[in-house]
Amino acid sequence: MVKRIEICLPPKDIDSFEKIKQLVLKKLEIKSSQKLIDIITIRKSIDARSRSPVFRLIIDAYINEKFIPKPKILDNYATIKSSPEVIIVGAGPAGYFAALQLIELGLKPIIFDRGKDVQARRRDLRAIQQEGIVNPDSNYCFGEGGAGTYSDGKLYTRSKKRGKIEHILRLLVEHGATSEILVDAHPHIGSNKLPKVVANIRETIINHGGKIHFNSKVTDLIISNNSNGKRQIEGVIVNNKTEYFAPATILATGHSARDIYTLLFNKNIRIEAKPFALGVRIEHPQSLIDQIQYGQKIRDINLPAASYSVVCQIEKRGVFSFCMCPGGLIVPAATAPNELVVNGMSLSRRDSPFSNSGLVVAIEIEDLEHYNKKEFSGIKNPIFNGLKFQQEVEQTMFYSGDGSQKAPAQRLIDFTKGKFSQNLPKSSYIPGVFSARMDQLLPSWIVKKLQKAIPEFGKKKKGFFTNDAQIVGTESRTSAPFRIPRDSENFMHKDIIGLYPCGEGAGYAGGIVSAAIDGENVAKAIAERIKK
Ligand SMILES: Cc1cc2nc3c(=O)[nH]c(=O)nc-3n(C[C@H](O)[C@H](O)[C@H](O)COP(=O)(O)OP(=O)(O)OC[C@H]3O[C@@H](n4cnc5c(N)ncnc54)[C@H](O)[C@@H]3O)c2cc1C
């Protein structure tokens, strides 16, 4: 018999199996004929609503029977060396999880990524951090594992599809992630552990017969007309020279592959503008966030660095925190020279003295009509307004500095009052910050909303609205400003047979787990079509 129960315990007892067992036995009131065999934690969360935070555990108690672990997913994989091939453009979470799913279904993935493998990619990250040099094909967004590799590695998603989420998390564990992610309410891997997991996924793909090509930028799509006069994709051209052919192509290039959007537009393949968000990164001392959330300036050793989420509506637009990184670092996430983009990451222990989060304003398509006449990469079309706007803000931030990746920053209260900060608090941002009038660098309609929202957040979270915090520019790559339209049933592009837009860049995901789920969904749709 298995009984599901909930127990609560203070942080000091969370690692004590004996304490947990005592609480389970007390709650179960089992009879003398019954024996508690196994205690399996299903869910672990922190409840910080009262003065002293507690852990809440949902537990399956196995009485008179043993817990039998699920078989490994990888045990089901067959070798696919001579199976039909599927091209995948992009080795991010969407591309890699599509590849794993294809293998599980007996198809052979051929992956192309413009960037380098995780190890080689590190050198380019160092060059951005220390010398301000941005390699447009290898950076915090491009390269093996995609934007998810050197990230915070938060694995929570708003998706409610438990089965699909569990499949992704189990695969991550089978590739080396800690099994705690299967039970934590807010699972997290950390950017020191993610590269190894990504490299292990690569090994699985190659060992089963798949192929991965790095330094291989897809520069064109080979499109033909079929006998019914419909357009179909035959394959791709890599690095402007080599052609590859397959009956299906997954396009999983992420939200920063701006050249892919122009390529699609120029080939008359439909893309659509979609809303996104833009703003700044906000950085507080972590001890202050711990104080706000836990009531503890020096937090209990067993409690993780506290996180937060804030949201409000200002003049019909959402202003909200995004991709919060407790105990983390702000990183330079530009994908081209002369741009300044910031994002956040953390190590698995989340032990930096800083907390950072995106603080962004929702942007609707109609907010950008004043860009209608501007050009992006020689294209004058309103569907590119989002990209034009993102790039303009990123370049304004860059040119406000000294030509390096040093980022403009302003103390929080100074920002809301439109005041220059005489000096700045310490920051985790390695290239460095300099004092600037962020309230003048950002578009005024974004500034006004942030200036109204920030004091509101301060009312909800006492201590949040402080000059010990600073904002750093700019958080502009929250999601893609485009959607690549696809059929909701068969996941194929609405106009091009065999082309499968996928993941965040196509507008169907926002984050590691949702991108991975989308990759799996697309792979299943392809298998159904190819195997018919
Ligand atoms: C610093 C940082 C921190 C983040 N932290 C988190 C977090 O903690 N949790 C979370 O859920 N999300 C986080 N994100 C967002 C998350 O990484 C993305 O949502 C996710 O990676 C999207 O997956 P994807 O596969 O759709 O695209 P991507 O991960 O963007 O992958 C796209 C891939 O396509 C490749 N590519 C692009 N163009 C071409 C081309 N023409 N030819 C060949 N290859 C190409 C790129 O090199 C890249 O590898 C973070 C992002 C960043 C940048």
The ligand as an ORCA input file, in Angstrom:
! r2SCAN-3c Opt
* xyz 0 1
  C      22.152     34.040    -19.728
  C      20.827     33.333    -19.876
  C      20.226     32.771    -18.760
  C      19.031     32.073    -18.875
  N      18.524     31.458    -17.765
  C      17.460     30.641    -17.907
  C      16.997     29.869    -16.817
  O      17.555     29.897    -15.739
  N      15.919     29.069    -17.000
  C      15.258     29.009    -18.209
  O      14.281     28.256    -18.319
  N      15.671     29.735    -19.250
  C      16.763     30.532    -19.140
  N      17.195     31.253    -20.213
  C      16.427     31.158    -21.465
  C      16.678     29.810    -22.127
  O      18.033     29.596    -22.227
  C      15.977     29.760    -23.475
  O      14.606     29.956    -23.251
  C      16.182     28.425    -24.166
  O      17.540     28.130    -24.282
  C      15.527     28.424    -25.552
  O      15.818     27.210    -26.176
  P      15.831     27.037    -27.766
  O      16.402     25.699    -28.003
  O      14.498     27.365    -28.302
  O      16.832     28.157    -28.322
  P      18.344     28.481    -27.925
  O      18.699     27.945    -26.614
  O      18.489     29.944    -28.143
  O      19.212     27.680    -28.996
  C      19.265     28.060    -30.336
  C      20.509     27.453    -30.959
  O      20.451     27.683    -32.353
  C      21.752     27.985    -32.832
  N      21.600     28.756    -34.071
  C      21.086     29.986    -34.228
  N      21.094     30.328    -35.515
  C      21.632     29.284    -36.199
  C      21.909     29.054    -37.570
  N      21.628     29.949    -38.525
  N      22.484     27.878    -37.914
  C      22.798     26.942    -36.967
  N      22.553     27.130    -35.652
  C      21.961     28.283    -35.274
  C      22.383     28.754    -31.703
  O      23.800     28.679    -31.750
  C      21.814     28.059    -30.470
  O      22.655     27.047    -30.004
  C      18.392     31.973    -20.129
  C      18.971     32.574    -21.261
  C      20.185     33.244    -21.138
  C      20.805     33.873    -22.365
*
